Structure formats: C-alpha cells, structure tokens
Amino acid sequence: MKRRAALPLIAASGFAFAADEFHDPAPPKAEKLTPIDTPPAKANPTVRFHAKPKPLAPGAVTHDWTSFLGPTHNAISTETKLLHEWEKSGPPLVWEMRTGSGYSSPAIAGERLVFFHRQENREKVECLRAESGEKYWEFRYPTQFEDRYGYNNGPRASPVIDGERVYTYGAEGKLHCFRLETGQLYWKRDLAVEFKVPQDFFGTATTPLIEGGLLIINVGAPGGPMVAAFDKISGRMVWGAGKEWGPSYASPVPAVVHGKRRVFVFAGGESRPPAGGLIMLDPKNGAIDFTFPWRSKSYESVNAASPVATGNQVFISASYKTGGALLNVLPDGKSSVAWTSNEIGTHFNTAVYRDGYLYAFDGRNEPDASLVCVEWKTGKVMWRVNPEWEQTLTFNGESRKQTLGTFRGTLLWADGHFLCLGELGYLLWLDLTPKGYRQHARAWLFAARETWSLPVLSHGLLYISQHSRDMLNQTPPRLLCYDLRGSG
C-alpha cells in the first residue's frame, strides 16, 4: 500500500470557479395535470403474496427509503428492532414480483414503492403497495437500449421520490417526472439527445440527487456541462458546471463541509485517454470548489462507487488497478490528500463508514474480491477476509460440493450490524469491527448472478432485487420483499 498523511498537495483545479454559462438545449413543457381520483391498490398478476408481515415492534424506529443508498446517501440505516436470526431459507418472504431486466432498486415513501425495470422493448415504472405488492399504477415508454458488453438491457439508476413527485432516469438517458399518487406525467426530457451524450460502456447509470429545489445529475455532455441541475418542478436547467469529464456510474452525494452544504460528484465516462475524478461544488449555483483526477488508466474502466463523506473529508475509490484516496477538504474550499492506497479498490459497491473505519468489498472480479476494514485516518488495512463456505449444489439429480461466497458483495449498516448481500444471492448478518469479522446469520435466497443492487430497508421490510435467472431453481428475475421486523 502507498500512504501519504496530511501532505500539502493541492487538488487541481483550484477553488471557487463560477458555474459555466450553459444554455438549456430543450426546456421541457410541464403539463398541467387534470385532477383525477387517486387509483386504489389492485391485485397485481405478477406478484405472488406469501404472508402478511409482523407488526412493528413497540418503539421500533423506521424510515422511508426515497433514493439510492438510503435516506442519508451512505448505506446507513437508522431502523431498529430488526430480526437478526432466521431459518436456513432466510427471513420470512412477504411477497415476490416477477420483473423484467435492469439493475435498479426500489424507492419507498410511506406505503408506496416505486420500481423501475424493462419488459421487452419498454422501460416500465410501477408504483406498488409496499407491504403487499398490489399495484397503484404503471407507466411505460419505448426503449432501444442495448448493452455493448452483453449485460441486461434494463435501467441502471434507481427511482427517486421527493414529496408528491417521483423521478426516473433510464438507460438511454430519458428523465421522467411523475405524480406519485396517480402516475401522471409532469414532464420528461431526453438528456442524451438534448446534450448530445453518446452511449457509454453500460448506458446511463447515475441516480439523480434531490438537493433543495434541484435535481442534480452527472450528465457528462461533451464540452459540458459535466454536471447539471434542473428545477425539480419545471424540469428546466438551472445551472451547468464543468467541461472535462463524462458521466460515471456513481451517484452524486450531499455533504456539509466546514458548515457549508456541498455536493460530491465522482465523474468520468468513456474517453480516450480515460479521464475522470471527483468534483465538489456548491449546489446553489454549480460553482466548482475543486476537482481531483482519479480514474483507471485502462480504457474499458468505470468510476462506479459513490463518494463517502464524513466530517471535512471524503473518500473515493475505483477498481481496475486504481485504488482509493482520502481527501481533506480545506476551509478555503481547496483539498489536500490525506492518503492513497492500492489495497481498497471498490468496483460498483460503495464503502460504508462506521466509527473511524471503512468497510468495503475490494476487487474487480468475483474470484479476486475480498472484504476489507480500513482505518479512515491512515488508510491502514486492519484485516482482509474472503467470506467463503462449502455449498452442496444439485444439478440434474447429482449433488456436489462447491466453494462459494459473497464475492463482490454490498453492505448496509442497520441496527448495530451489517447486512451483506453477496452477488450470488447470499444474505448475511455480519459483525464487523476493527478487530475482525464474524458471521452472525446466513441464507441463500437464490442462486442468481449479478445481484449487484444494494438491499432496501424501510419500515422493517427488506427489498432485494434478483437481476438474473436462478441457476438452480430457474426462477426468473424478481423483486422480493422479506419481513425483517423483530419482536422487540
């Protein structure tokens, strides 16, 4: 590992650049919606209901999950009194829904859940009752997206709910704003066409960020804007910022540094030579405080893990022999490097910060992935493990043992422990501390590859996206709702 502590290296390109003068290429026409009755929840033919969830335990703390990475944009939940032990099959299954293709996770506000996926040649937005899977409404529109590398062709970004509106950003860069209660369309934009953004390696994947009255997106237009903010009511562009980097697969995150509200964007799309890095900007006007180049030297590479901010520091990381970096944000808005390390290179999973340490899955591919604990202050690796176990598999009536594990898993901290979802469908409760790793509970929910979306936890229910067909049971892609409510 290479570490540098508190070096006076100042991150390019300086401080307090005013937002660039970009013009909105195609302001949308916001629709004046006709008042209609709120549709009731109806039976959903694609849902199989298993069992009603338990009541919440007395005094249980719950929250909505309105955007990717949860209510505080850091994969940390404040929910309490959860179920920490389960049968071999896992926590009780409440309902399951057959889905199309995609890599998104749901967004939840109150009793409403919004899920975004693709069926045949249409991207589909569905609003369901969170506890039962019953359907309130759906909206479809055509898509021709094809993944260049053979992955599925569905949307990658998760829905975002803000009050009575919900926003979706499709794999082709189509942005929609709906009324949450009825599914009526307020406005839509085709950002890829309007800003002349070519299709990137795996399509559009960044989840927009609601910040005050704005919807902030790493648009990555050639020649700029690199980042754009849209009025969340009208859809019109308010400001654009930056010119040098394209769209990444990471999502913008908000933070307060030195008492000021800021947004971190980890940008960088397909380019020759490959270029990208971190931007800190003022969400009020798009003024860029600093940029910090951080991108693999490999052409076919991505920046996909979202920044992790705490205090006046921010951590970024990428795979493809890139590694991680911790930056100090200085009072004048510039930045310096606290340390860099080639021993923590997260691929698509975002690291989780707890009590002075980072926990994350390092590694680009399934076989070389490992779970690491890194001291936030110094970058020192406290430990590294490969969660693995022997699993008996049965194919065509023949059984054999095979070593399986979490591989490139995702982590969610909740109720004093870490929920871990492995990319082959394993769900685990883990105790992770600087002293070591301990497995508390484990279940194999399904044997499906590409289980890459972070689980969603809301009101004691856990939602997991199965993105591909189960290799053993042949069940199709599904959205699954589990009862994680404890007894008190």
Helices and strands as residue ranges (DSSP letters): E 47-49, E 93-98, E 107-109, E 112-119, E 122-129, E 135-142, E 160-162, E 165-169, E 174-179, E 185-190, H 191-194, E 209-211, E 214-217, E 227-231, E 237-241, E 253-257, E 260-267, E 277-281, E 288-293, E 308-310, E 313-318, E 323-329, E 335-341, E 352-354, E 357-362, E 370-375, E 381-385, E 388-395, E 398-405, E 410-414, E 417-421, E 426-433, E 436-444, E 456-458, E 461-466, E 478-483
